[in-house]
């Protein structure tokens, strides 16, 4: 304890506290006696975590680790490898929650520290004399180049998160399909089967929500950090402009003094006087802008800072496929609906239940079959030449189907 205090006192101008009093203050919360050693002290778990936090802030190793490569190794997975909900939970707990998420958060903290340090150093440069500012300007510019590379690296990782989101959506759809495809007769005999499948789907949906919310929060934090970088970049541009203006003004002032001295003489009675007029061409003039007036932005050209968003080909391909599938379904619904309306005008009695199962078998898509039947019901109900007949029973030949509907008929009025 005394050695540690001596090291602290070498860098801090404080009075040396009493070791006994300091020990009593640290006891229980930061230090404790090990078992069977009442005269020795060890750090508590709270103190160890506190020191780890300070060490991470002062010596953050993630400033030098490649985030993109780390995320590729630990954060990504293939949806095909998930067969049971336990597989998904294991990936979330081990590869994401306790690995990828922590790494990304640490990288963001390291990036934020770099930006804050850059802004502090920039403020010192702006308020320092010109000669000192020039000495530090190159080092500061290099520091901001490193910041830009770190920003690009985090943006690339966010692009990778698009692929991760696509895989997670596939997994959630997989568990959703398992619930939808369960045999209703088997579910009636053993309700626990359907209950377990729904629980698996709910767990997968919860993981999806937590992962998606995390990346949305990361995107917001990154936007805030980039805003601070843009602020610092603007300050640096203003400093360069002011420095250029001051330098040119000093050069012109020196020229003016040289011309004045060449045209002036000293008279004992009159003092300094000009014996010849100053040549107009030799008088320096300088166009400059005064940056301290209100709304000075109107005097300068405004700059737009655009961050180009790179396209993730995997995520873009997935979204294109989803859009094409949705369009194909809409076209198939419209085609089947037109055929249905033509047949409806030709038949006296249309068995809607039979047509539903025919569509289900033909398209192999319950959404298309349900949409067509629902739209044809609305169509028949709005036209006076049709009557709807609905019996609240399920035909015997359809009772083994996964989707059950009542017996429905559309009758054409005579």
N, C-alpha and C positions, 0 to 999 in steps of 0.2 A: 504493500500500500504506500509506504514512504517513497519507494523508487518511482512508482507511478505519479505521485504528487510532485516529485522533483522534476520529472519530465514535463508535466503540465505547466509548472511554474516557469520553465524556461521559455515558453512561448506565450504565456498569458500573464498579464500584469495584475495579479490578484494576491491577496495576502494568504500565507500558508495556513490552512485550517488545522485544527487539532485532529490527530489520527483517531484517537479514541471516540471523539464526538462524531466524526464522519463515519466511523464504523457502525455506531449505534443507529445513525440515520439510514445507512444502506442495508442494515440487517433486515431479514425477512423478505424484503422486496427485491433486492439486488444480490445480496450475498446470504449464505446460510452455512451452518455447520454440517459437514458430512457425518454420516453415521459412524459412531465409535471414535470420532476425532473431534472432541469438543473445543479444541484450541486451534483448529484450522478452519479456513473459509473456502467456499467454492461459489461460483456464480449460480444464481437461480435460472430456471428456464426463461423467466421473463427478461432477465438481464441478457441472456444469450441471444434471444430474439431481438432485443433492442440493439445490441452490438451488430448483429447481422444486418439490421435495417440501416444503421449508420454506415457500415462497410459497403453496403450495396449503393448508397447514395454517393459515397466518396470515391469508391473504386468499382463502379458498375462494369463488370466484365462484358455485359451485353453491348457495350459501345463498340466492341470489336468482333462480335460473333455474327455470322451471316443469318439473318432472320429467315430469309426465303428458304435456304437449304434446311434449316432446322424444322420449319413448318412442313416442308415436303416429307421429311423423314418421320415426323411424329403426328402431324395433324391430319393428313389425308388418308383415305381408305377407299376401298371399292365396295359398292353396295352388294356385289355378288357374294362377298365373304360373310355377310350377315344372314344367318339362318334362323336363329332364335333371338329373343329379346335380350337374353343374357350376353350374347356376343356384342350387341349394340351398347349395353350398359358398361361392359368391360372396356370397350373403346372409349366411351365418354369419360369414365372415371380415370382410366390410366393414361390414355393418349391425348385427351383433350383437356379435361378439367384440371388434372394434376401435372400437365406437361405443356401442351401447346398454349393454353390460355395464360398460364403463368409466364411463359417465355415472351409472348406478345406483349403482355402488360409490362414486363421488365424492359423490353426494347422501347416501348413508348416512353417509359420513365427516363430511360437513358437519353432518348432523343430530346425530350423536353428539357433535361438538364443541359444538353449541348446548346439548345436554342437560348435558354435563359442566360447561360454563361456568355454567349455571343452578344446578347443585348446589353448585358452589364459592361462588357469590354467596349462595346460600341459607344455607350454613353461616356465612358472615360476618355475615349479617343476624341469625341466631339468637344469635350470640355478641356482637353489638354492643349498645350502650345503646339504650334505647327510642326516644329522639328521632332517632338516626341510622337505626335500623331503619325508622321511619315514612317517612323521606325516601326510602329505597331500595325500599320495598315496592311502590309503584306501578310503578316501572320493572321490578322483578323479575316482577310479575304479567303485564305486557305481554310480557316475554320468553317466559314460558311459554305465553301465547296463540299466539305465533309458533311455538312448538314443537308445539303441538297441530295447527296448520294444516299443518305439514310432515309430521307423522305421518299425517294424513288423505290428503295428497298421495301419500305412498309407498304407503299402503294402496290407493288408487285405481289406482296403477300395477301393483300385484300383481293387482288385478282384471283389468286389461288383459292381464296375463300368462296368465290363463285362456284368453282368446281366442287368444293366440299358441300356447299348448300345443295347442289344438284344431286349429289350422292345421298344426302340425308333425305331429300324429298323422295327419292326412289325407295329408300328403306321404309319411310312412313307409308307410302302407297302400298308397299308389299304387305305390311301388317294390316292395312285397311282392307286390302283384297282378301286377306285370310278371314277377316270377320264377315265380309260380304259373301264369300263363297261357302260358308259352313252350311251343311245340310240341315234344313229346319227340323226334319224328323229326328235326326240324331241329337239336335239341340233340345228338342222336347223331351227326349229320353234322359239326356244328361245335361241339364242347364249349366253345369260347371264348365263345360267345354266352351260355350259362347262367352261365359263370364271371364274365363282366363284369356281368351283371344281379345276381348275388349280391353282387359287390363294391360295386355302387351301393347295394343295400339295406343292407349292413353300414355303409357310410359315412353313410347317412341315419340309421340307428339310433344311430350314435355321436354325431352332432350332436344328436339328440333327447335322448340321455342327458346330454350335457354341459349343454344348455340347462335341462333339468328339474332337474338337480342344482344348477345355479347359483341358480335361483329358490327351491329348497328352502333353500339356505344363506342367501339374502337374507331369507326369512321368519324363520329362526331368529335372524339378527342383529337384525331389526326387533323381534322379541319381547323380546330382551335390552334393547334401547334403551327400549322401552315400559315394561319392568319398572323401569328406572332412573327414568323419568318418574313412575311411580306412587309410587316411594319418595320422590322429591322432593315430590310432591303431598301425601303423608302428612306429611312434615316441615313443610310450609307450613301444613297444617291444625293440627298440634300447636302451631306457633309462634303462630298466631292465637288458639288457645284459651288458651295460657299468657299471652299479652299481655292478653287480655280479663280473665282472672282477676286478674292483677297490678293492672290498672287499677281494677277494682272494689274490690279489697282496699285500695288507696291511698285511694280515695274514702271508703270506710267508716271507715278509720283516721282520716281527717281529721274526719269527723263525730263519731267517738268522742272525739277530743281537744277539739272545740268544746263538746260536751255536758259533758265533765269540767271544762273551764275555767269554764263558766258556773255549775257547782254547787260550785266550790272557792274557798276563800279562803286567804290567807296569814296564819298566826299566828306571832308572834315566838318563842314558846316551843315550840309544837307543829309549826311549819312549815306545810306545805300540808295542809289538811284540808277535808273536804266538809261544808258547812253544811246541805245538804239531800240526800235520797236521789236517785239517778238514776232518771228515769222509764223504766219498762220499755219503753215503745213507742219511745223515742228511741234505745235501744241498737241499733246496726246488727248484723245477722247476715248471714252470707254462706255459701251452699252452694257448695262447690268440691270439686274432685277433685285428689288428689295424684298427679302423673304419674310420679314417680320410684320408686314401689314396684314390686316384682316382679309380673309378670303384670297390669300395669295395664290391659291390653286388656279385662279382664273388667268394668271399670267404665264402659266407653264402648261405644257402639253400633258394631258392626263395619260397615264399608262394603264393598260389593262393587263392583269396577271391571269393568264389562262393556264390551267393545269390539264394537259391532255390526258384523257382517260384511255388507257390501253384496253383493247378488246380481248376478252378471254375466249379463244375459239371453242373450247369445250362447252362453256356455259352458253355461248351464242348458238352453237349447233343444237344444244338441248332445247333452248327456247324456240328455235325455228321448227324443230320437230314437233314440239307441243302445239305450236300455232297451226302447223299443217294438219295435225291430228284433229284439232278442234274444228278447223274448216271442213275437213272431210266428213266429220260427223254432222255438221250443219247441212252440208249438201245431201248426205244420205237421208237425213230426216225430211228435207224438202222433197226429195224424190219419192220416198215411200208415202208421204202425205198426199202427193198428187195422185199416185196410183190408187190410194185408198179412196179418195174422193170420187174418182172415176168409177171404181167398182161399187161404191156406195149408191150411186145414182142408178146402177143397173140391177142391183139385187134388192129383193123385197125384205129379206131378213139377213142381216150380217152378224155373224157370231164374233163379237169383238174379243172375247177371251181366246178363242181359237186363233184369231189373227195376231194377238199379242204373242202367244207362244211360237207362232210361225216366224214372226219378226225376230224374236229372241234367238231362235235357232239359226235363222238365215244370216243375221248380222253379228251374232255372238257378242252383243253389247246391250246390256239391260237399259242403259241410259237412252239409247236410240229408240228401243221398243217402248219404253215408258213415255218418252217425249211424243212419239207418233200417236199413241193411244190417247194421251192426255189432250193433244191438239185436236184429234178427230172427235173426241167427246165435246169439246168446246164448240167445234164447228157444227155438230149435229144438234146441240142444245139451242143454237141461235137460229136454226132454220125450222120453220113450222111444218115442213113436209116430212120431218123425221120425229120418231118417238124413241125414247130410251127405256129399255127394260133391264132392271138390275135386280138380281136375286142374290140374297145374302147367304150363299153357299158356294163351296168350291167343288167343281166337277171332279168326279172320282178319278178320271184318267190323268188329272193334273196334280194330284195330291202329293206325288213324290218329287215335284219340282222344288227348286230352291226358292223361287219367287212365286207366291200364291196371290191370286186375285179372284174376286167374285165372278159369277157368271153374268156377262153383260151382252146385250143384243141391241142393235140399232134397227128399228123397223121403219119401213117406208110407208107413209100413209097412202091409202088407196083413194 
